[in-house]
């Protein structure tokens, strides 16, 4: 992170945002030069930032159509067919790829002219291209509680926000912060950090300017719960951000929404417009303004510090912590960063009490959780569950498997690879997964078919990490590349795997990476080696395996 660039960008801040100006320049050198001049920033800095995004610079920018190549679509095995159908109407150089567009429940996913399609849409490809026909997307939306929390309907927007006025007039800030703490709400983006502790830390900071940032860069293949909330219940997210702003003393709320979710951007902006028409804050001694920042195709922006650098118009690179964003975040100011689902939980907590929320769940995993169930289930879609629910029970409710599976990949590309025989030992909460050597993460669930080559799947995970790495730390940047090369060469029989070298690589990435991208990808690889080694044995050099066996005997 460059503090000089941060300060130069902060002069115009969010009203004339540097990152948005870089996107508008579209990678054109002349226009980027003008942006650099306007912000008094070096041309190389502006150009360098633009090259970090798939949809601004490079061979994948400016395409008419994008074919999803995420893990769920890979396992479904239908994306080559999608590309073939698009090639009948478009030139090869008009078709790019995208890591995930959140249509994992149907697969056959693609984007055309900024609109997302999946499932049966492929049968209507001519009408989509000729007439911009709408998507026929369908998926299950079901709450498994007696009364919904995250899926609670919002009948009247004005009534919904009356809770904000009521609580700030009847309780002081400290009391409200303590309620968030007592609820036990933990970050739903994957890390599971206590939300109340984070909010109190930011509130305690003394600064003229603070920010609230919603991390809506849901890029994990297999996850689409944030998309559901932004498209169907955006006011729940806005309410949570508004309350965070009031309690922390911030007057800006930024929603960083990935470009791959166009409907989320549209529906959230409509909700912001509705909120502003209420003029809710006119008679209160508090001002708060929402702004949507649209991403440009960089998975690493799901990491909070990379996301903040992106908003500033810098390259989206991970920052060393401490200091944490609550102390030094956006434009160097104290900042609360939470994901979509976390903010969406706040209204219910304040309306029904912290104790009611804490009574739901299991242990330190309180409240409810949204699950993203992909097409490997007979009833794929979004489910709201009480945390601690048995995984086996959830699978039965989702209609069981739609095809024979050998494992579930849970928690995104950096989540654990759960063999089918372990399903009965897991409950859907942070602690259960951690104890069993897996990761709940964002709670996306992808099925790994019995016919899926696990060596190729591991290579796919390394390839994803290599492509999406911010490049700042060597363990992630180089480690992902070497991991992909090692499995590629083993699959082609050019050079079999050395078990000692692979173990060393995984340990280096796990312990040495700056963030969860490089540090997380070893988990599913290690799970695969632990539970499916017999299936992978042919990829290893027999001599290296003998060395491992000899070493184990000597210990």
NORGI-V226423 format. One record per residue. N is the residue number from 1. RES is the residue in one letter. SS is DSSP state (hx for helix, st for strand, lp for the rest). Layout:
BEGIN
n=N res=RES ss=SS
n=N res=RES ss=SS
END
This chain:
BEGIN
n=1 res=X ss=lp
n=2 res=X ss=lp
n=3 res=X ss=hx
n=4 res=X ss=hx
n=5 res=X ss=hx
n=6 res=X ss=hx
n=7 res=X ss=hx
n=8 res=X ss=hx
n=9 res=X ss=hx
n=10 res=X ss=hx
n=11 res=X ss=lp
n=12 res=X ss=lp
n=13 res=X ss=lp
n=14 res=X ss=lp
n=15 res=X ss=lp
n=16 res=X ss=lp
n=17 res=X ss=lp
n=18 res=X ss=hx
n=19 res=X ss=hx
n=20 res=X ss=hx
n=21 res=X ss=hx
n=22 res=X ss=hx
n=23 res=X ss=hx
n=24 res=X ss=hx
n=25 res=X ss=hx
n=26 res=X ss=lp
n=27 res=X ss=lp
n=28 res=X ss=lp
n=29 res=X ss=hx
n=30 res=X ss=hx
n=31 res=X ss=hx
n=32 res=X ss=hx
n=33 res=X ss=hx
n=34 res=X ss=hx
n=35 res=X ss=hx
n=36 res=X ss=hx
n=37 res=X ss=hx
n=38 res=X ss=hx
n=39 res=X ss=hx
n=40 res=X ss=lp
n=41 res=X ss=lp
n=42 res=X ss=lp
n=43 res=X ss=hx
n=44 res=X ss=hx
n=45 res=X ss=hx
n=46 res=X ss=hx
n=47 res=X ss=hx
n=48 res=X ss=hx
n=49 res=X ss=hx
n=50 res=X ss=hx
n=51 res=X ss=lp
n=52 res=X ss=lp
n=53 res=X ss=lp
n=54 res=X ss=lp
n=55 res=X ss=lp
n=56 res=X ss=lp
n=57 res=X ss=lp
n=58 res=X ss=lp
n=59 res=X ss=lp
n=60 res=X ss=lp
n=61 res=X ss=lp
n=62 res=X ss=lp
n=63 res=X ss=lp
n=64 res=X ss=lp
n=65 res=X ss=st
n=66 res=X ss=st
n=67 res=X ss=st
n=68 res=X ss=st
n=69 res=X ss=lp
n=70 res=X ss=lp
n=71 res=X ss=hx
n=72 res=X ss=hx
n=73 res=X ss=hx
n=74 res=X ss=hx
n=75 res=X ss=hx
n=76 res=X ss=hx
n=77 res=X ss=lp
n=78 res=X ss=lp
n=79 res=X ss=hx
n=80 res=X ss=hx
n=81 res=X ss=hx
n=82 res=X ss=hx
n=83 res=X ss=hx
n=84 res=X ss=hx
n=85 res=X ss=hx
n=86 res=X ss=hx
n=87 res=X ss=hx
n=88 res=X ss=lp
n=89 res=X ss=lp
n=90 res=X ss=lp
n=91 res=X ss=lp
n=92 res=X ss=hx
n=93 res=X ss=hx
n=94 res=X ss=hx
n=95 res=X ss=st
n=96 res=X ss=st
n=97 res=X ss=st
n=98 res=X ss=st
n=99 res=X ss=lp
n=100 res=X ss=lp
n=101 res=X ss=lp
n=102 res=X ss=lp
n=103 res=X ss=lp
n=104 res=X ss=lp
n=105 res=X ss=lp
n=106 res=X ss=lp
n=107 res=X ss=lp
n=108 res=X ss=lp
n=109 res=X ss=lp
n=110 res=X ss=st
n=111 res=X ss=st
n=112 res=X ss=st
n=113 res=X ss=lp
n=114 res=X ss=lp
n=115 res=X ss=st
n=116 res=X ss=st
n=117 res=X ss=st
n=118 res=X ss=lp
n=119 res=X ss=hx
n=120 res=X ss=hx
n=121 res=X ss=hx
n=122 res=X ss=hx
n=123 res=X ss=hx
n=124 res=X ss=hx
n=125 res=X ss=hx
n=126 res=X ss=hx
n=127 res=X ss=hx
n=128 res=X ss=hx
n=129 res=X ss=hx
n=130 res=X ss=hx
n=131 res=X ss=hx
n=132 res=X ss=lp
n=133 res=X ss=lp
n=134 res=X ss=lp
n=135 res=X ss=lp
n=136 res=X ss=lp
n=137 res=X ss=lp
n=138 res=X ss=lp
n=139 res=X ss=lp
n=140 res=X ss=st
n=141 res=X ss=st
n=142 res=X ss=st
n=143 res=X ss=st
n=144 res=X ss=lp
n=145 res=X ss=lp
n=146 res=X ss=lp
n=147 res=X ss=lp
n=148 res=X ss=lp
n=149 res=X ss=lp
n=150 res=X ss=lp
n=151 res=X ss=lp
n=152 res=X ss=lp
n=153 res=X ss=lp
n=154 res=X ss=lp
n=155 res=X ss=lp
n=156 res=X ss=lp
n=157 res=X ss=hx
n=158 res=X ss=hx
n=159 res=X ss=hx
n=160 res=X ss=hx
n=161 res=X ss=hx
n=162 res=X ss=hx
n=163 res=X ss=hx
n=164 res=X ss=hx
n=165 res=X ss=hx
n=166 res=X ss=hx
n=167 res=X ss=hx
n=168 res=X ss=hx
n=169 res=X ss=hx
n=170 res=X ss=hx
n=171 res=X ss=lp
n=172 res=X ss=lp
n=173 res=X ss=hx
n=174 res=X ss=hx
n=175 res=X ss=hx
n=176 res=X ss=hx
n=177 res=X ss=hx
n=178 res=X ss=hx
n=179 res=X ss=hx
n=180 res=X ss=hx
n=181 res=X ss=hx
n=182 res=X ss=hx
n=183 res=X ss=hx
n=184 res=X ss=lp
n=185 res=X ss=lp
n=186 res=X ss=st
n=187 res=X ss=lp
n=188 res=X ss=lp
n=189 res=X ss=lp
n=190 res=X ss=lp
n=191 res=X ss=lp
n=192 res=X ss=lp
n=193 res=X ss=lp
n=194 res=X ss=st
n=195 res=X ss=hx
n=196 res=X ss=hx
n=197 res=X ss=hx
n=198 res=X ss=hx
n=199 res=X ss=hx
n=200 res=X ss=hx
n=201 res=X ss=hx
n=202 res=X ss=hx
n=203 res=X ss=hx
n=204 res=X ss=hx
n=205 res=X ss=lp
n=206 res=X ss=lp
n=207 res=X ss=lp
n=208 res=X ss=lp
n=209 res=X ss=lp
n=210 res=X ss=lp
n=211 res=X ss=st
n=212 res=X ss=st
n=213 res=X ss=st
n=214 res=X ss=st
n=215 res=X ss=st
n=216 res=X ss=st
n=217 res=X ss=lp
n=218 res=X ss=lp
n=219 res=X ss=lp
n=220 res=X ss=lp
n=221 res=X ss=lp
n=222 res=X ss=lp
n=223 res=X ss=lp
n=224 res=X ss=lp
n=225 res=X ss=hx
n=226 res=X ss=hx
n=227 res=X ss=hx
n=228 res=X ss=hx
n=229 res=X ss=hx
n=230 res=X ss=hx
n=231 res=X ss=hx
n=232 res=X ss=hx
n=233 res=X ss=lp
n=234 res=X ss=hx
n=235 res=X ss=hx
n=236 res=X ss=hx
n=237 res=X ss=hx
n=238 res=X ss=hx
n=239 res=X ss=hx
n=240 res=X ss=hx
n=241 res=X ss=hx
n=242 res=X ss=hx
n=243 res=X ss=hx
n=244 res=X ss=hx
n=245 res=X ss=hx
n=246 res=X ss=hx
n=247 res=X ss=hx
n=248 res=X ss=hx
n=249 res=X ss=lp
n=250 res=X ss=lp
n=251 res=X ss=lp
n=252 res=X ss=st
n=253 res=X ss=st
n=254 res=X ss=st
n=255 res=X ss=st
n=256 res=X ss=st
n=257 res=X ss=st
n=258 res=X ss=lp
n=259 res=X ss=lp
n=260 res=X ss=lp
n=261 res=X ss=lp
n=262 res=X ss=hx
n=263 res=X ss=hx
n=264 res=X ss=hx
n=265 res=X ss=hx
n=266 res=X ss=hx
n=267 res=X ss=hx
n=268 res=X ss=hx
n=269 res=X ss=hx
n=270 res=X ss=hx
n=271 res=X ss=hx
n=272 res=X ss=hx
n=273 res=X ss=hx
n=274 res=X ss=hx
n=275 res=X ss=hx
n=276 res=X ss=hx
n=277 res=X ss=hx
n=278 res=X ss=hx
n=279 res=X ss=lp
n=280 res=X ss=lp
n=281 res=X ss=lp
n=282 res=X ss=lp
n=283 res=X ss=lp
n=284 res=X ss=lp
n=285 res=X ss=lp
n=286 res=X ss=lp
n=287 res=X ss=lp
n=288 res=X ss=lp
n=289 res=X ss=st
n=290 res=X ss=st
n=291 res=X ss=st
n=292 res=X ss=st
n=293 res=X ss=st
n=294 res=X ss=st
n=295 res=X ss=lp
n=296 res=X ss=lp
n=297 res=X ss=lp
n=298 res=X ss=lp
n=299 res=X ss=hx
n=300 res=X ss=hx
n=301 res=X ss=hx
n=302 res=X ss=hx
n=303 res=X ss=lp
n=304 res=X ss=hx
n=305 res=X ss=hx
n=306 res=X ss=hx
n=307 res=X ss=hx
n=308 res=X ss=hx
n=309 res=X ss=hx
n=310 res=X ss=hx
n=311 res=X ss=hx
n=312 res=X ss=lp
n=313 res=X ss=lp
n=314 res=X ss=lp
n=315 res=X ss=lp
n=316 res=X ss=lp
n=317 res=X ss=lp
n=318 res=X ss=lp
n=319 res=X ss=lp
n=320 res=X ss=lp
n=321 res=X ss=lp
n=322 res=X ss=lp
n=323 res=X ss=lp
n=324 res=X ss=lp
n=325 res=X ss=lp
n=326 res=X ss=lp
n=327 res=X ss=lp
n=328 res=X ss=lp
n=329 res=X ss=lp
n=330 res=X ss=hx
n=331 res=X ss=hx
n=332 res=X ss=hx
n=333 res=X ss=lp
n=334 res=X ss=lp
n=335 res=X ss=st
n=336 res=X ss=st
n=337 res=X ss=st
n=338 res=X ss=st
n=339 res=X ss=st
n=340 res=X ss=hx
n=341 res=X ss=hx
n=342 res=X ss=hx
n=343 res=X ss=hx
n=344 res=X ss=hx
n=345 res=X ss=lp
n=346 res=X ss=hx
n=347 res=X ss=hx
n=348 res=X ss=hx
n=349 res=X ss=hx
n=350 res=X ss=hx
n=351 res=X ss=hx
n=352 res=X ss=hx
n=353 res=X ss=lp
n=354 res=X ss=hx
n=355 res=X ss=hx
n=356 res=X ss=hx
n=357 res=X ss=hx
n=358 res=X ss=hx
n=359 res=X ss=lp
n=360 res=X ss=lp
n=361 res=X ss=st
n=362 res=X ss=st
n=363 res=X ss=lp
n=364 res=X ss=lp
n=365 res=X ss=st
n=366 res=X ss=st
n=367 res=X ss=lp
n=368 res=X ss=st
n=369 res=X ss=st
n=370 res=X ss=st
n=371 res=X ss=st
n=372 res=X ss=st
n=373 res=X ss=st
n=374 res=X ss=lp
n=375 res=X ss=lp
n=376 res=X ss=lp
n=377 res=X ss=st
n=378 res=X ss=lp
n=379 res=X ss=lp
n=380 res=X ss=lp
n=381 res=X ss=st
n=382 res=X ss=st
n=383 res=X ss=st
n=384 res=X ss=st
n=385 res=X ss=st
n=386 res=X ss=st
n=387 res=X ss=lp
n=388 res=X ss=lp
n=389 res=X ss=lp
n=390 res=X ss=st
n=391 res=X ss=hx
n=392 res=X ss=hx
n=393 res=X ss=hx
n=394 res=X ss=hx
n=395 res=X ss=hx
n=396 res=X ss=hx
n=397 res=X ss=hx
n=398 res=X ss=lp
n=399 res=X ss=lp
n=400 res=X ss=lp
n=401 res=X ss=st
n=402 res=X ss=lp
n=403 res=X ss=lp
n=404 res=X ss=lp
n=405 res=X ss=st
n=406 res=X ss=st
n=407 res=X ss=st
n=408 res=X ss=st
n=409 res=X ss=st
n=410 res=X ss=st
n=411 res=X ss=lp
n=412 res=X ss=lp
n=413 res=X ss=lp
n=414 res=X ss=lp
n=415 res=X ss=lp
n=416 res=X ss=st
n=417 res=X ss=st
n=418 res=X ss=st
n=419 res=X ss=st
n=420 res=X ss=hx
n=421 res=X ss=hx
n=422 res=X ss=hx
n=423 res=X ss=hx
n=424 res=X ss=hx
n=425 res=X ss=hx
n=426 res=X ss=lp
n=427 res=X ss=st
n=428 res=X ss=lp
n=429 res=X ss=lp
n=430 res=X ss=hx
n=431 res=X ss=hx
n=432 res=X ss=hx
n=433 res=X ss=hx
n=434 res=X ss=hx
n=435 res=X ss=hx
n=436 res=X ss=lp
n=437 res=X ss=lp
n=438 res=X ss=lp
n=439 res=X ss=lp
n=440 res=X ss=lp
n=441 res=X ss=lp
n=442 res=X ss=lp
n=443 res=X ss=lp
n=444 res=X ss=st
n=445 res=X ss=st
n=446 res=X ss=st
n=447 res=X ss=st
n=448 res=X ss=st
n=449 res=X ss=st
n=450 res=X ss=lp
n=451 res=X ss=lp
n=452 res=X ss=lp
n=453 res=X ss=lp
n=454 res=X ss=hx
n=455 res=X ss=hx
n=456 res=X ss=hx
n=457 res=X ss=hx
n=458 res=X ss=hx
n=459 res=X ss=hx
n=460 res=X ss=hx
n=461 res=X ss=hx
n=462 res=X ss=hx
n=463 res=X ss=hx
n=464 res=X ss=hx
n=465 res=X ss=hx
n=466 res=X ss=hx
n=467 res=X ss=hx
n=468 res=X ss=hx
n=469 res=X ss=lp
n=470 res=X ss=lp
n=471 res=X ss=lp
n=472 res=X ss=lp
n=473 res=X ss=lp
n=474 res=X ss=hx
n=475 res=X ss=hx
n=476 res=X ss=hx
n=477 res=X ss=hx
n=478 res=X ss=hx
n=479 res=X ss=hx
n=480 res=X ss=hx
n=481 res=X ss=hx
n=482 res=X ss=hx
n=483 res=X ss=hx
n=484 res=X ss=hx
n=485 res=X ss=hx
n=486 res=X ss=hx
n=487 res=X ss=hx
n=488 res=X ss=hx
n=489 res=X ss=hx
n=490 res=X ss=hx
n=491 res=X ss=hx
n=492 res=X ss=lp
n=493 res=X ss=lp
n=494 res=X ss=lp
n=495 res=X ss=lp
n=496 res=X ss=lp
n=497 res=X ss=st
n=498 res=X ss=lp
n=499 res=X ss=hx
n=500 res=X ss=hx
n=501 res=X ss=hx
n=502 res=X ss=hx
n=503 res=X ss=hx
n=504 res=X ss=hx
n=505 res=X ss=hx
n=506 res=X ss=hx
n=507 res=X ss=hx
n=508 res=X ss=hx
n=509 res=X ss=hx
n=510 res=X ss=hx
n=511 res=X ss=hx
n=512 res=X ss=hx
n=513 res=X ss=lp
n=514 res=X ss=lp
n=515 res=X ss=lp
n=516 res=X ss=hx
n=517 res=X ss=hx
n=518 res=X ss=hx
n=519 res=X ss=hx
n=520 res=X ss=hx
n=521 res=X ss=hx
n=522 res=X ss=hx
n=523 res=X ss=hx
n=524 res=X ss=hx
n=525 res=X ss=hx
n=526 res=X ss=hx
n=527 res=X ss=hx
n=528 res=X ss=hx
n=529 res=X ss=hx
n=530 res=X ss=hx
n=531 res=X ss=hx
n=532 res=X ss=lp
n=533 res=X ss=hx
n=534 res=X ss=hx
n=535 res=X ss=hx
n=536 res=X ss=hx
n=537 res=X ss=hx
n=538 res=X ss=hx
n=539 res=X ss=hx
n=540 res=X ss=st
n=541 res=X ss=lp
n=542 res=X ss=hx
n=543 res=X ss=hx
n=544 res=X ss=hx
n=545 res=X ss=hx
n=546 res=X ss=hx
n=547 res=X ss=hx
n=548 res=X ss=hx
n=549 res=X ss=hx
n=550 res=X ss=hx
n=551 res=X ss=hx
n=552 res=X ss=hx
n=553 res=X ss=hx
n=554 res=X ss=hx
n=555 res=X ss=lp
END
